[in-house]
Amino acid sequence: MTSLRTEPVPPEHVIDMASAPALGTCAAAQSELASCTPEQEVFGNLTRAYDCLWSEKTKFFQSFDITPQQYNVLNVLASRDEGSGVACQAIGEHLLNRVPDITRLLDRLEQAGLIWRERCASDRRVVRTHLTDAGRGKVQEVRGPLQNALQTRFAHMSAEEVHELNRLLTKLREPHCPNARSAFLRAFGVADPE
């Protein structure tokens, strides 16, 4: 599979949210509700930030003829494969977001010539996945422009703000905080599947 683009991503593909109008998450709702709690404000802002970043990320990867999930798999393979391939379960454990059907995702990458798979000789149930030269090339093709896009995306924030945002987001998703992690499930009487 060849890419349609060989040069860095043009600046018009990166959305400048610093110049977008700043509206509080609850601004529209405040006319209907008496107040918005800080937790509602944070949740709304996180949801909108996720939606905005996901949209930007999808457009970015489209210019390289892959999806964000496909690049995520290729990047995991590039960093984890030491010659013997990576098992499907290990790929899934290192992805940035959960992919419900990783086998189908790997099928598409294999059809595109970016990976190849083989059954483990000692355990036929295990399938090992490897990057092809084209897959390695795709990772290298995307890596530089991705770094540039991320630097541009966060350029309106100081280094300290970026570090603090990262610290707070990491704290928000801490796995050893079962009360916070399953709050939505408990609110509806659903047991935490993990």
N, C-alpha and C positions, 0 to 999 in steps of 0.2 A: 504494500500500500504506500503510495506516495502522497506527500502533503501538498496542498494547494499553496502553502505559504512558506517561504524560506527566510523572509526578513522579519525583524521584530514587529510586534503588534503595534499598529499605529495608535497614537494617543486618543483618537476619537472612539476607540473600542473600550476605553477605560472611562467609566462614568465618574464625574467629579461631584461627589456628594457634598463637598464643602460649599459649593455654590447653590445647592438645592435649598428651597425654603425650609426653615427649621420650625416644625410644628410639634408640640408635645403630643404624645400618644393619646392622651385623654382630652386634648383640646376640643375635638368635636363632641365627645361624649359628655363634657362638663355642662353643656347646656341642658342635657337630659338628666344627668346624675348630679347629686349634690357635691360629690368629691370623688377623686380617684386616689386610691391608696398608692404608696410608693411601690409596693409589690406589683400592682397592676401596671403602673407606669414602666417599671423595669421589664416586665413580661412583654408588654406591647412593643417597647423599643427593641428587645431581643428578637422578637418575631419579625419586625420590620427590617432590622439589620440583616437577619438571616435571609429573608426574601430578597433584599437588595443584593447582597453578596452572591447568593445562589444564581440570580439572574445574570450578574456581571460575569461570574465564573463560567456559566454555560456558554455565553456569547464568546468569551475568550477561547475556550476549548474548541468551539465550533470552527474557529478559524484555522485549527490544526487538524480538522476532520476526525476528532475523537470527542468522547464525552468526558466530563469530570471523573466519573467512576472508572472509565477505561484508563485514563491517565493515572489514577490512584493505584490501580492494579499494576500497571507497568512500572510505576515508581517503587512500589513495594518489592516487585521482582528485582529491579535494578539494585536496590539496597540490601536485599536478603539472600539472593541466589549466589551461593559460593561454589557453583558448579554442579551440585547434585539436584538442583531444582527446589521448588518450594511446594509443599503440600497445600491443597485447597483450603483446608481448615486454617493453616498458618497464614495464608493470604488474607482470609476473612478477619482474623484477629488483629491484623495490622492496618486495615482500611480506616480511613477517616470517618466514614459513615457506614452504617449497615446496608448491605446489599442483599435483598431477600433471595435472589437466585444467582449466586456467583457462578454456577456451572454454565448457565446461559451466557453470562457476561464473558466467561473464558472462551466459550464456543465462538462468540463474535470476534474476539481478539485473535483466535487461532485462524478463523476464516480470513481475516485481514492480513495474516502473515506476520503478526507482531509477537506471537508466542508459539511454543510447541509443547506438547504434553506427552508423558510416557508413564506407564504403570510401573510401580516399584517392584523390582524382582523379588524382594524378600516378603512383601505383603501386597498382593494383587489388588487389595481394596484401596490402596493409596495411589493417587495419581500425582506425579510431580510436574510442575509447570516451569518452563524456562523461557527467557526472552530470546527472540531471534535477533539477528543483526539489525533488521528493520525496526524491531521493538526498542533495541538500545538506541538506535538513531532517533526514534520518535521521542524518547525521554530526553535526549540531548537537545533536540530541536526545540522542545517546549520549555526546558528548565530555565534558560536565560531570560526569555521573554516573560515567563511567569514571575521570576524574581523581580524584574523591572516593573511589571504591572502591580505586584504587591507593594513595592516601594512607593510607587505613584499613588496607590490607593490609600496608604497610611501616611502620606507626606504631610498632611495637615495636622498630624499629631506629633508631639515631641516623643523622643525615645522613652522618656519616663512614663508618658501616658500609654504608650504601646505596651511597655512592661507591666504597668498596673492593670490595664485591661486584660492582658493575658493571665495575670495572677488571679484576678477576680473571676474570669471565665473558668479557669482551672478549678478554683474553689467551688464554683457553682455546680460542677459536674463530678465532684469528689465521690468516688465509689463507696467510701466508708461512711457515708452520711445517708443511711437507709431512710430516715424520716423525710428528708428533702427529696430523695430520688423517687420515692413512690407516692408522693403527696397526691398527685392526680389520680392514681389508681385507687388509693384509699378513699378518696372523696366519693368515688362511685362504687365502693365495696368490692373492687377487683383485687385479687391477690397478685403480688409482685411475682412475675414469672422467673426472675433471676434468683 
